[in-house]
Amino acid sequence: MLPEPVHVKGVFSQVLAHPPSTGSHKDRLFIDCSTIDPATSKQVANTVTATQQGNFVDAPMSGGVVGATAGTLTFMLGSPSSLLQRAEPVLMMMGKRVLHCGDQGAGLVGKLANNYLLAINNIATAEAMNLGIKAGLDPKVLANVINVSTGKCWPSEVNNPVKGVVEGSPAGRDYSGGFGISLMKKDLGLAIQAASEAGAQLELGDKANEVYDLAAKDERCKGKDFSVVYRYLGGIE
């Protein structure tokens, strides 16, 4: 479970360069839980196969710091069906759900598509809350309107960016903890890259990426949970 594609490639180049001195290597199973681009993941998987040192599957997760601490993560698994019975029990030690998305690389596509939507929903929620509050609405009243209406989403209901709306959310502790804004910026960039490689048109990606880039550099927001976009947009706290 590593931060960037370069780290994954670096680790596996070392692992494959120094195979165990005894025993068969063909049955080894490598489960990579990093969120990286599908192209790099497939490259590493092909290298593992070519060196006959085992099998490589991708299993990025959703659930954040809270899910990791509680052992309730959801894993998006990209794996041949023949390896499911080996991979799933390992992942279930860390989480509560394993979603088989398809062959190797498919888990990452699912994760990046989800995080692309999350990144944009987060900005939209921050803007909508800011709009309503500055026009005179009580934050909790506004959040309730959204969460029983068609605007409901994870950032509005669970990770609301306004302090006092959702008990225990990062907004209530100066945006500490949670999913770091730099990590969201990274995942959004990977989603944009994956879309380009797949020939999928994105209209909102570049603008959202610009917002996260600027917010991540802002001293008031640096190192905070990604819901701190609300502060970057000038939201009332």
C-alpha positions in Angstrom: 0.0 0.0 0.0 2.2 2.8 -1.3 1.7 6.5 -2.2 2.8 6.8 -5.8 3.4 4.8 -9.0 7.1 5.3 -8.7 7.1 3.7 -5.2 5.3 0.6 -6.5 7.7 0.2 -9.3 10.6 0.7 -7.0 9.5 -1.9 -4.5 8.7 -4.6 -7.0 12.0 -4.0 -8.9 13.7 -4.8 -5.6 11.4 -7.8 -4.7 11.8 -9.4 -8.1 15.6 -8.8 -8.2 16.0 -10.8 -5.0 13.7 -13.9 -5.2 13.7 -16.4 -2.3 16.6 -18.9 -2.5 14.4 -21.9 -1.9 10.9 -23.1 -2.9 8.6 -22.3 -5.9 8.0 -18.7 -6.7 5.2 -19.3 -9.3 2.5 -19.6 -6.6 3.3 -16.4 -4.8 0.4 -13.8 -4.7 1.2 -10.1 -4.6 -1.8 -7.9 -3.6 -1.1 -4.2 -4.3 -3.5 -1.9 -2.4 -1.9 1.3 -3.7 -4.0 3.8 -5.7 -2.0 4.3 -8.8 -2.7 4.5 -12.5 -3.9 1.3 -14.2 -1.2 1.4 -16.8 1.6 1.2 -14.2 -0.2 -1.5 -12.3 -0.5 -3.6 -15.5 3.2 -3.0 -16.3 4.2 -4.3 -12.9 1.8 -7.3 -13.2 3.3 -8.2 -16.6 6.8 -8.0 -15.1 5.9 -10.3 -12.2 4.4 -12.8 -14.7 7.3 -12.5 -17.1 9.8 -13.4 -14.4 7.6 -16.3 -13.3 7.7 -15.1 -9.7 4.0 -15.2 -8.9 0.8 -13.4 -9.5 0.0 -9.7 -9.1 -3.5 -8.3 -8.4 -4.7 -4.7 -7.6 -7.0 -4.0 -4.7 -7.3 -0.3 -3.9 -9.6 0.5 -1.1 -12.3 3.0 0.0 -13.1 4.0 3.6 -10.3 6.3 4.6 -8.5 6.5 7.9 -11.7 5.7 9.8 -12.4 2.6 7.8 -8.8 1.5 8.1 -8.8 1.9 11.9 -12.1 0.1 12.3 -11.3 -2.6 9.8 -14.3 -1.8 7.6 -12.6 -0.9 4.4 -14.1 -1.8 1.0 -11.6 -3.2 -1.6 -12.0 -2.9 -5.3 -10.3 -6.0 -6.6 -8.8 -6.4 -10.1 -7.9 -10.1 -10.4 -8.5 -13.2 -12.5 -11.4 -15.2 -11.1 -9.0 -18.1 -10.4 -7.3 -16.0 -7.7 -10.4 -14.7 -5.9 -10.4 -17.5 -3.2 -6.8 -16.6 -2.3 -7.1 -12.8 -2.4 -10.4 -12.3 -0.7 -9.6 -13.9 2.8 -6.5 -11.7 3.0 -8.4 -8.5 2.2 -11.2 -9.4 4.6 -8.7 -9.2 7.5 -8.6 -5.5 6.8 -12.1 -4.8 5.6 -15.7 -5.9 5.4 -16.3 -5.9 1.6 -14.4 -7.0 -1.5 -15.8 -6.0 -4.8 -14.4 -8.0 -7.7 -14.3 -5.5 -10.6 -12.8 -7.7 -13.3 -9.3 -8.7 -14.4 -6.1 -7.1 -13.1 -6.3 -3.3 -13.4 -10.0 -3.2 -13.1 -10.0 -2.5 -9.4 -8.0 0.7 -10.0 -10.4 1.8 -12.8 -13.3 1.4 -10.3 -11.5 3.3 -7.5 -10.4 6.2 -9.7 -13.9 6.6 -11.2 -15.3 6.7 -7.7 -12.7 9.2 -6.4 -13.2 11.4 -9.5 -16.9 11.7 -8.6 -16.1 12.2 -4.9 -13.6 15.0 -5.7 -16.2 16.9 -7.7 -19.0 16.2 -5.2 -16.8 17.6 -2.4 -16.3 20.9 -4.3 -20.0 21.1 -5.2 -21.0 20.5 -1.6 -18.7 23.1 -0.3 -20.0 25.6 -2.9 -23.7 24.8 -2.1 -23.2 25.1 1.6 -21.3 28.4 1.2 -24.1 29.7 -1.1 -26.9 28.8 1.4 -25.1 30.0 4.5 -24.1 33.3 3.0 -27.7 33.8 1.9 -28.9 33.4 5.5 -29.7 29.7 5.9 -28.7 27.8 9.1 -26.0 25.2 8.2 -27.9 22.3 9.7 -31.1 23.3 8.1 -29.5 23.5 4.7 -27.7 20.2 5.1 -31.0 18.5 6.0 -32.6 19.9 2.9 -29.8 18.6 0.8 -29.7 15.2 2.5 -33.4 14.5 2.0 -33.3 15.8 -1.5 -31.6 15.0 -4.8 -28.3 16.7 -3.9 -27.5 14.1 -1.2 -24.0 12.7 -1.5 -21.2 11.4 0.8 -19.6 14.8 1.3 -23.0 16.4 2.3 -24.2 13.6 4.6 -21.0 12.0 6.1 -18.1 14.4 5.6 -19.9 17.8 5.5 -17.3 20.6 5.2 -19.1 22.9 7.6 -18.2 22.7 11.3 -21.1 21.5 13.6 -23.2 19.9 10.8 -21.9 16.3 11.2 -20.5 15.3 14.6 -17.1 13.7 14.3 -16.3 15.1 10.8 -12.9 16.7 10.1 -14.6 20.1 9.8 -15.2 19.9 13.6 -11.5 19.5 14.4 -10.0 22.1 12.1 -10.1 19.6 9.2 -7.4 17.4 10.8 -7.4 13.7 10.0 -9.5 12.2 7.3 -8.4 12.0 3.6 -5.7 14.5 3.0 -6.2 17.1 0.3 -2.9 16.2 -1.4 -4.0 12.6 -1.7 -7.3 13.7 -3.3 -5.3 15.9 -5.7 -3.2 12.9 -6.5 -6.2 10.6 -7.1 -7.9 13.2 -9.2 -4.8 13.5 -11.4 -4.7 9.7 -11.8 -8.4 9.6 -12.8 -7.8 12.3 -15.4 -4.8 10.4 -16.7 -6.8 7.1 -16.9 -9.6 8.9 -18.7 -7.2 10.2 -21.3 -5.7 6.8 -21.8 -9.2 5.3 -22.2 -10.5 8.0 -24.5 -13.1 9.2 -22.0 -14.1 12.8 -22.1 -14.1 14.8 -18.8 -15.5 18.3 -18.7 -15.0 19.1 -15.0 -11.7 17.3 -14.2 -9.3 20.0 -15.1 -11.1 22.8 -13.2 -11.5 20.5 -10.1 -7.8 19.7 -10.3 -7.0 23.4 -10.4 -9.1 24.0 -7.2 -7.4 21.1 -5.3 -3.9 22.2 -6.5 -4.5 25.8 -5.3 -6.1 24.7 -2.0 -3.3 22.2 -1.3 -0.8 25.1 -1.6 -2.8 27.5 0.6 -1.2 27.7 4.1 -4.7 27.7 5.7 -5.5 24.4 4.0 -2.2 22.5 3.5 -2.1 19.1 5.1 -5.8 19.1 6.0 -8.8 16.9 5.0 -10.0 17.5 1.5 -13.2 19.0 2.8 -11.1 22.0 3.7 -11.9 23.2 0.1 -14.8 24.9 1.9 -12.3 27.1 3.7 -10.4 27.8 0.5 -13.7 29.0 -1.1 -14.2 31.5 1.7 -16.9 29.6 3.6 -18.1 31.0 6.9 -16.7 29.0 9.8 
